[in-house]
Amino acid sequence: MTRKLFGTDGVRGTANTYPMTAELALMIGAAAGRYFRNEHSGVHRVVIGKDTRRSGYMFENALTAGLTSTGMNVLLLGPVPTPAVGLLTPSMRADLGIMISASHNPAEDNGIKFFGPDGFKLSDEAELEIEALVEAGAKPAQAHNIGRAQRIDDGRFRYQERVKSSFPPGMRLDGMKVVIDCANGAAHRAAPEVLWELGADVIPMGVSPNGYNINDGCGSTKPEAAARRVLEEGADVGICLDGDADRVILIDDKGRVADGDQIMALMAARWAEEDRLRDGTLVATVMSNLGLERYLTAKGLKLMRTGVGDRYVVEAMRQGGWNLGGEQSGHIVMTDYATTGDGLMAGLQFLAEMVRSGQPAHRLVETFDKVPQLLKNVRFAPGATPLDLPQVQSAIEMAEASLGQKGRLLIRKSGTEPLIRVMAECEDEGLLSQVVDGVVAEIESAA
């Protein structure tokens, strides 16, 4: 049985369009409540956080209605980063954590992400069972067992203290000028406050959410504005978060962008030197640059690749007992501190290395030489299957033959948007463009 509602990161789509409607959110809430009431006995709690999208109010209320109808007590955190939900679910002894967010997507989208009682994202199997309950209709609780809902006012502060605890004890950021772009999202208060409390001279951006400007020309997917601000202010570094603050992109003091691969390379090398990197292994996805793999191999370290999606990175980390992983897009997972990607926490690890080493940001982000990589996206209509068409398959086979042993080609459907992603790596940049453009043209024609 395949999942119909859930993608690679929960349920996601355009607000007020299937599957992201208030009616379905109520049904999902009821199904999730019934699933966890069946699995566990005693008092039943669910923690709900959200980002700053206007539609978050609608989904928060709908989920609350569904959950309380099956006897779950709901603890409402308000706007908090996704990793705060992963932290507070086990901390508050909840059966379930829910984050209402579409992460880096535009404001008109929204999503529902689930965390289990251990603070980790739910397995595919659990999501399938919840889907089955949505289809069957979850049985409501008897009238005297209906749950209640209450606001939790200090959730953000609990999260901020946990983030600061990941920073080396006694270390301060005095004299360091930091641009922090919060994407008008969930960390618009938490991130600047944490940096200020650690002593940094904070230059905030993207901290005026209005419900519609999340990720709009700012944040980790649009770091250009932060890069300009770093240069204008003469800042030491820029930190760009996405809408729910579970990913980070860095800007060095010369205004250059560093992605998750460069951050993971730096952290893996440092942790290995300190004998903190378990089994000398970093976990990353198939999207990570070949240069990262070569860099780690040269240092006697290992790279374990997974499918795309931070949940699959975390699953591999838990199965292998590894403690550092992430994605090129900026999800950095440190299971010593958190259960999911945490952009602010990863940014602090980079700042700590700047303080420890005395090196400027531009030196620290030059960890390895990237193999030229090109990624292009093709949008397709709902229900279309262009990758299944013979002409597209033929184009892919020809592209792979052209690359041979000189590079690699990766084509996949996005799990969060109606996009087909075409990515290739090759030292020959002319061949790289030819291969990617040829496949993209064929997919566009088919789509």
C-alpha positions as CSV (number, residue, x, y, z in Angstrom):
1,M,0.0,0.0,0.0
2,T,1.4,3.4,-1.0
3,R,0.8,6.7,0.8
4,K,-1.7,9.0,-0.8
5,L,-1.8,12.0,1.6
6,F,1.8,12.0,2.9
7,G,4.8,13.0,0.9
8,T,8.5,13.0,2.0
9,D,7.7,15.5,4.7
10,G,4.1,15.2,5.9
11,V,1.0,16.4,4.1
12,R,1.6,19.5,2.0
13,G,-0.2,21.6,-0.7
14,T,-1.8,24.9,-1.4
15,A,-4.1,26.1,1.4
16,N,-7.8,25.5,0.7
17,T,-7.0,23.0,-2.0
18,Y,-6.9,19.3,-1.5
19,P,-5.3,17.9,0.5
20,M,-4.7,21.1,2.5
21,T,-8.3,21.9,3.4
22,A,-9.7,22.6,6.8
23,E,-12.1,19.6,6.4
24,L,-9.3,17.2,5.7
25,A,-7.1,18.7,8.4
26,L,-9.9,17.9,10.9
27,M,-10.1,14.3,9.6
28,I,-6.3,14.0,9.8
29,G,-6.3,15.3,13.4
30,A,-9.0,12.8,14.4
31,A,-7.2,9.9,12.7
32,A,-3.9,10.8,14.3
33,G,-5.6,11.2,17.7
34,R,-7.3,7.8,17.4
35,Y,-4.1,6.2,16.2
36,F,-2.1,7.3,19.2
37,R,-5.0,6.6,21.6
38,N,-5.0,3.1,20.3
39,E,-1.2,2.8,20.7
40,H,-0.8,4.2,24.1
41,S,-2.8,4.3,27.4
42,G,-3.1,6.9,30.0
43,V,-3.3,10.7,29.6
44,H,-3.1,11.7,25.9
45,R,-1.4,14.9,24.8
46,V,-0.4,16.4,21.5
47,V,1.9,19.4,21.0
48,I,1.1,21.7,18.0
49,G,3.4,24.4,16.6
50,K,3.1,26.5,13.5
51,D,5.0,29.0,11.3
52,T,3.7,32.5,10.4
53,R,1.5,31.7,7.4
54,R,-2.0,33.2,7.6
55,S,-3.5,29.7,6.9
56,G,-1.8,28.4,10.0
57,Y,-4.7,29.7,12.1
58,M,-7.2,27.7,10.1
59,F,-5.2,24.5,10.3
60,E,-4.4,24.9,13.9
61,N,-8.1,25.1,14.8
62,A,-9.1,22.3,12.5
63,L,-6.5,19.9,13.8
64,T,-7.4,20.9,17.4
65,A,-11.0,20.1,16.7
66,G,-10.2,16.7,15.3
67,L,-7.7,15.8,18.0
68,T,-9.9,16.8,20.9
69,S,-12.8,14.9,19.3
70,T,-10.9,11.7,19.9
71,G,-9.9,12.5,23.4
72,M,-6.5,14.1,22.9
73,N,-5.4,17.1,25.0
74,V,-3.9,19.8,22.8
75,L,-1.0,22.0,23.8
76,L,-0.7,25.0,21.4
77,L,2.8,26.5,21.1
78,G,2.0,29.2,18.6
79,P,4.8,30.2,16.1
80,V,7.9,28.2,16.8
81,P,10.6,26.5,14.7
82,T,10.0,22.9,13.6
83,P,12.8,21.6,15.8
84,A,11.1,23.1,18.8
85,V,8.2,20.7,18.2
86,G,10.6,17.8,18.0
87,L,12.2,19.0,21.3
88,L,9.0,19.7,23.2
89,T,7.0,16.6,22.3
90,P,9.1,14.2,24.5
91,S,9.8,17.0,27.0
92,M,6.1,17.5,27.6
93,R,5.4,13.8,27.6
94,A,3.2,14.1,24.6
95,D,2.1,11.2,22.4
96,L,2.4,13.3,19.3
97,G,3.9,16.5,17.9
98,I,2.5,18.4,14.9
99,M,4.1,21.2,13.0
100,I,2.0,23.3,10.7
101,S,4.3,24.5,8.0
102,A,5.3,24.2,4.4
103,S,8.9,25.0,5.3
104,H,10.6,26.8,2.4
105,N,7.5,26.9,0.1
106,P,5.6,30.2,-0.6
107,A,3.0,31.6,1.7
108,E,0.0,30.2,-0.1
109,D,1.2,26.6,0.7
110,N,1.0,24.9,4.0
111,G,1.7,21.5,5.5
112,I,1.3,19.2,8.4
113,K,4.3,17.4,9.8
114,F,4.1,14.7,12.5
115,F,6.5,13.7,15.3
116,G,6.2,10.7,17.5
117,P,6.5,10.6,21.3
118,D,10.3,10.3,20.9
119,G,10.5,13.6,19.0
120,F,11.4,12.0,15.7
121,K,9.3,12.2,12.6
122,L,6.8,9.4,12.1
123,S,7.7,6.3,10.0
124,D,6.1,5.5,6.7
125,E,4.2,2.7,8.4
126,A,2.7,5.0,11.0
127,E,1.6,7.4,8.3
128,L,0.0,4.6,6.3
129,E,-2.0,3.6,9.4
130,I,-3.2,7.2,9.9
131,E,-4.2,7.4,6.2
132,A,-6.2,4.3,6.7
133,L,-8.0,5.8,9.6
134,V,-8.7,9.0,7.6
135,E,-10.4,6.8,4.9
136,A,-12.3,4.7,7.4
137,G,-13.4,7.6,9.6
138,A,-11.9,7.8,13.1
139,K,-14.3,6.9,15.9
140,P,-14.9,9.9,18.2
141,A,-14.5,9.7,21.9
142,Q,-17.5,9.6,24.2
143,A,-18.7,13.0,25.4
144,H,-17.1,12.8,28.8
145,N,-13.7,11.9,27.2
146,I,-13.4,14.8,24.8
147,G,-10.0,16.5,25.1
148,R,-9.2,20.1,26.0
149,A,-6.8,22.6,24.4
150,Q,-4.6,25.2,26.1
151,R,-2.0,27.7,25.1
152,I,1.7,27.2,26.2
153,D,3.3,30.6,26.4
154,D,6.9,29.6,27.1
155,G,7.5,27.0,24.4
156,R,9.8,29.4,22.4
157,F,11.9,30.2,25.5
158,R,12.3,26.5,26.3
159,Y,13.5,25.9,22.8
160,Q,15.9,28.9,22.9
161,E,17.6,27.5,26.1
162,R,18.0,24.1,24.4
163,V,19.6,25.8,21.4
164,K,22.1,27.7,23.6
165,S,23.0,24.5,25.4
166,S,24.4,23.2,22.1
167,F,26.9,26.1,22.1
168,P,30.3,25.5,23.9
169,P,30.0,26.4,27.6
170,G,31.6,29.7,28.4
171,M,32.1,30.7,24.8
172,R,30.8,34.1,23.7
173,L,30.2,35.9,20.4
174,D,31.4,39.3,21.7
175,G,32.5,41.5,18.8
176,M,31.1,39.3,16.1
177,K,28.7,41.0,13.7
178,V,26.0,38.6,12.5
179,V,23.3,39.1,9.8
180,I,20.4,36.8,10.6
181,D,17.7,36.4,8.0
182,C,14.6,34.7,9.5
183,A,12.6,34.5,6.3
184,N,9.7,36.2,8.1
185,G,9.1,32.8,9.5
186,A,8.9,30.8,12.7
187,A,12.3,31.9,14.1
188,H,11.8,35.6,13.7
189,R,12.0,36.1,17.5
190,A,14.0,33.1,18.6
191,A,17.0,33.4,16.4
192,P,17.9,37.1,16.9
193,E,17.3,36.7,20.7
194,V,19.6,33.6,21.0
195,L,22.4,35.4,19.1
196,W,22.1,38.5,21.2
197,E,22.1,36.6,24.4
198,L,25.4,34.9,23.3
199,G,26.9,38.3,22.8
200,A,26.7,38.9,19.0
201,D,26.1,42.2,17.3
202,V,22.8,41.2,15.6
203,I,21.6,42.6,12.3
204,P,18.1,41.1,11.8
205,M,16.3,40.6,8.5
206,G,13.0,38.9,7.7
207,V,11.6,39.5,11.2
208,S,8.3,41.2,10.3
209,P,5.9,38.5,9.3
210,N,2.5,39.5,8.1
211,G,1.1,36.1,7.2
212,Y,1.9,36.4,3.5
213,N,5.6,37.3,3.3
214,I,7.2,34.1,4.6
215,N,10.1,33.1,2.3
216,D,9.3,36.0,0.0
217,G,12.6,37.2,-1.4
218,C,14.4,36.2,1.8
219,G,15.6,33.2,3.8
220,S,17.7,30.2,2.8
221,T,16.1,29.9,-0.7
222,K,16.7,33.5,-1.5
223,P,20.0,34.4,0.2
224,E,20.9,37.3,-2.1
225,A,19.5,40.0,0.1
226,A,21.3,38.7,3.1
227,A,24.5,38.6,1.1
228,R,24.2,42.2,0.1
229,R,23.5,43.1,3.7
230,V,26.6,41.3,4.9
231,L,28.7,43.4,2.6
232,E,26.9,46.7,3.4
233,E,27.3,46.2,7.1
234,G,30.8,44.7,7.0
235,A,29.4,41.7,8.9
236,D,31.5,38.7,9.8
237,V,28.9,36.2,8.7
238,G,25.3,35.8,7.6
239,I,22.9,33.1,8.6
240,C,19.8,32.4,6.5
241,L,17.0,30.3,7.8
242,D,13.9,29.0,6.0
243,G,10.3,29.5,7.0
244,D,10.2,26.9,9.8
245,A,14.0,27.2,10.6
246,D,14.9,23.6,10.1
247,R,17.5,24.5,7.4
248,V,20.3,27.0,7.1
249,I,22.4,28.6,4.4
250,L,25.5,30.6,5.4
251,I,27.0,33.8,3.9
252,D,30.7,34.4,4.4
253,D,32.3,37.8,5.0
254,K,32.9,38.2,1.3
255,G,29.2,37.8,0.5
256,R,29.5,34.3,-0.9
257,V,26.9,31.6,-0.3
258,A,27.8,28.3,1.4
259,D,25.3,25.4,1.3
260,G,24.7,22.4,3.6
261,D,27.5,20.4,2.0
262,Q,30.2,22.9,3.0
263,I,28.7,23.2,6.6
264,M,28.6,19.4,7.0
265,A,32.2,19.0,5.7
266,L,33.5,21.5,8.2
267,M,31.5,19.9,11.1
268,A,32.4,16.3,10.2
269,A,36.2,17.2,10.1
270,R,36.0,19.0,13.4
271,W,34.0,16.4,15.1
272,A,36.3,13.7,13.8
273,E,39.3,15.5,15.3
274,E,37.5,15.7,18.6
275,D,36.5,12.0,18.4
276,R,32.9,13.0,18.4
277,L,31.9,11.7,14.9
278,R,30.5,8.3,15.5
279,D,32.1,5.6,13.4
280,G,33.7,8.4,11.3
281,T,30.5,8.6,9.3
282,L,28.5,11.5,7.8
283,V,25.0,10.8,6.5
284,A,23.8,12.8,3.4
285,T,21.5,12.4,0.5
286,V,22.1,11.5,-3.1
287,M,22.0,15.2,-3.9
288,S,25.2,16.0,-2.0
289,N,28.2,17.0,-4.1
290,L,30.7,14.5,-5.2
291,G,33.4,16.9,-3.9
292,L,32.1,16.3,-0.3
293,E,32.5,12.5,-0.7
294,R,36.1,12.9,-2.0
295,Y,37.0,15.3,0.8
296,L,35.7,12.9,3.5
297,T,37.4,9.9,1.9
298,A,40.7,11.8,1.8
299,K,40.4,12.3,5.6
300,G,39.6,8.6,6.2
301,L,35.9,9.4,6.9
302,K,32.8,7.8,5.3
303,L,29.8,9.2,3.5
304,M,26.5,7.3,3.8
305,R,24.0,8.4,1.2
306,T,20.2,8.2,1.5
307,G,17.2,9.2,-0.5
308,V,16.2,12.8,-0.6
309,G,14.5,14.1,2.5
310,D,15.8,14.9,6.0
311,R,13.5,12.1,7.5
312,Y,15.4,9.5,5.5
313,V,18.7,11.0,6.7
314,V,17.5,10.7,10.3
315,E,16.2,7.1,9.8
316,A,19.6,6.1,8.5
317,M,21.4,7.9,11.4
318,R,19.2,6.1,13.9
319,Q,19.7,2.7,12.3
320,G,23.5,3.1,12.0
321,G,24.0,4.9,15.3
322,W,25.5,7.9,13.6
323,N,25.2,11.4,15.0
324,L,25.7,13.9,12.1
325,G,23.9,14.1,8.8
326,G,22.0,16.5,6.6
327,E,21.2,17.7,3.1
328,Q,22.8,20.1,0.7
329,S,19.7,22.3,1.0
330,G,20.7,23.1,4.6
331,H,19.0,20.6,6.8
332,I,21.8,19.7,9.4
333,V,20.8,17.0,11.8
334,M,22.8,16.6,15.1
335,T,21.2,13.9,17.1
336,D,23.4,14.7,20.1
337,Y,21.2,17.8,20.4
338,A,18.1,17.6,18.3
339,T,15.7,15.1,16.6
340,T,15.4,16.9,13.3
341,G,17.2,19.5,11.3
342,D,17.9,22.8,13.2
343,G,19.1,25.7,11.1
344,L,19.9,28.0,14.1
345,M,21.7,25.2,16.0
346,A,23.8,24.5,12.9
347,G,24.6,28.1,12.5
348,L,25.8,28.3,16.0
349,Q,28.1,25.4,15.4
350,F,29.7,27.4,12.6
351,L,30.0,30.5,14.7
352,A,31.7,28.4,17.5
353,E,34.3,27.2,15.0
354,M,34.9,30.8,13.9
355,V,35.6,31.7,17.6
356,R,37.6,28.6,18.3
357,S,39.8,28.8,15.2
358,G,40.1,32.6,14.9
359,Q,39.5,32.1,11.1
360,P,37.1,34.3,9.1
361,A,34.0,32.8,7.6
362,H,35.4,32.8,4.0
363,R,38.3,30.5,5.1
364,L,35.9,28.0,6.9
365,V,33.5,27.6,4.0
366,E,36.3,26.7,1.6
367,T,36.3,23.2,2.9
368,F,36.4,21.3,-0.4
369,D,36.4,21.9,-4.1
370,K,32.9,21.2,-5.6
371,V,32.5,19.1,-8.6
372,P,30.4,21.3,-11.1
373,Q,26.7,20.5,-10.4
374,L,23.7,21.7,-12.2
375,L,20.1,21.4,-11.0
376,K,17.0,22.4,-12.9
377,N,13.3,22.0,-12.0
378,V,10.4,21.2,-14.3
379,R,6.9,21.9,-13.1
380,F,4.2,19.4,-14.3
381,A,0.4,19.3,-14.1
382,P,-1.2,17.3,-11.3
383,G,-1.8,13.7,-12.4
384,A,0.8,13.9,-15.2
385,T,3.5,11.2,-15.4
386,P,6.1,12.6,-17.9
387,L,8.9,10.4,-16.5
388,D,7.0,7.3,-17.7
389,L,6.9,8.3,-21.3
390,P,9.2,6.5,-23.8
391,Q,10.7,9.7,-25.3
392,V,11.7,10.9,-21.8
393,Q,13.2,7.5,-20.8
394,S,15.2,7.6,-24.1
395,A,16.5,11.1,-23.3
396,I,17.6,10.0,-19.9
397,E,19.4,6.9,-21.2
398,M,21.2,9.0,-23.8
399,A,22.3,11.5,-21.1
400,E,23.6,8.7,-18.9
401,A,25.6,7.3,-21.8
402,S,27.1,10.7,-22.5
403,L,28.2,11.1,-19.0
404,G,29.6,7.6,-18.7
405,Q,32.2,7.5,-15.9
406,K,32.7,11.3,-16.1
407,G,29.8,12.2,-13.9
408,R,26.4,11.2,-12.6
409,L,22.7,12.0,-13.4
410,L,19.9,12.1,-10.8
411,I,16.3,12.6,-11.7
412,R,13.5,12.5,-9.2
413,K,10.0,13.9,-8.4
414,S,9.9,16.4,-5.5
415,G,8.1,15.1,-2.5
416,T,6.8,18.5,-1.6
417,E,5.9,20.3,-4.9
418,P,4.7,19.2,-8.4
419,L,8.3,19.4,-9.7
420,I,10.7,17.0,-11.4
421,R,14.3,17.8,-10.4
422,V,17.1,17.1,-12.9
423,M,20.5,17.2,-11.4
424,A,23.9,16.2,-12.9
425,E,27.5,16.4,-11.9
426,C,30.5,16.5,-14.2
427,E,34.0,18.1,-14.4
428,D,33.2,19.1,-18.0
429,E,30.8,22.0,-17.6
430,G,29.9,22.1,-21.3
431,L,28.9,18.5,-21.2
432,L,27.1,19.1,-17.9
433,S,24.9,21.8,-19.4
434,Q,24.2,19.8,-22.6
435,V,23.1,16.8,-20.6
436,V,20.8,18.6,-18.2
437,D,19.3,20.9,-20.8
438,G,18.6,18.0,-23.1
439,V,16.7,16.0,-20.4
440,V,14.9,19.1,-19.2
441,A,13.7,20.0,-22.7
442,E,12.3,16.5,-23.2
443,I,10.5,16.5,-19.9
444,E,9.1,20.0,-20.5
445,S,7.7,18.8,-23.9
446,A,6.1,15.8,-22.3
447,A,4.8,17.7,-19.3
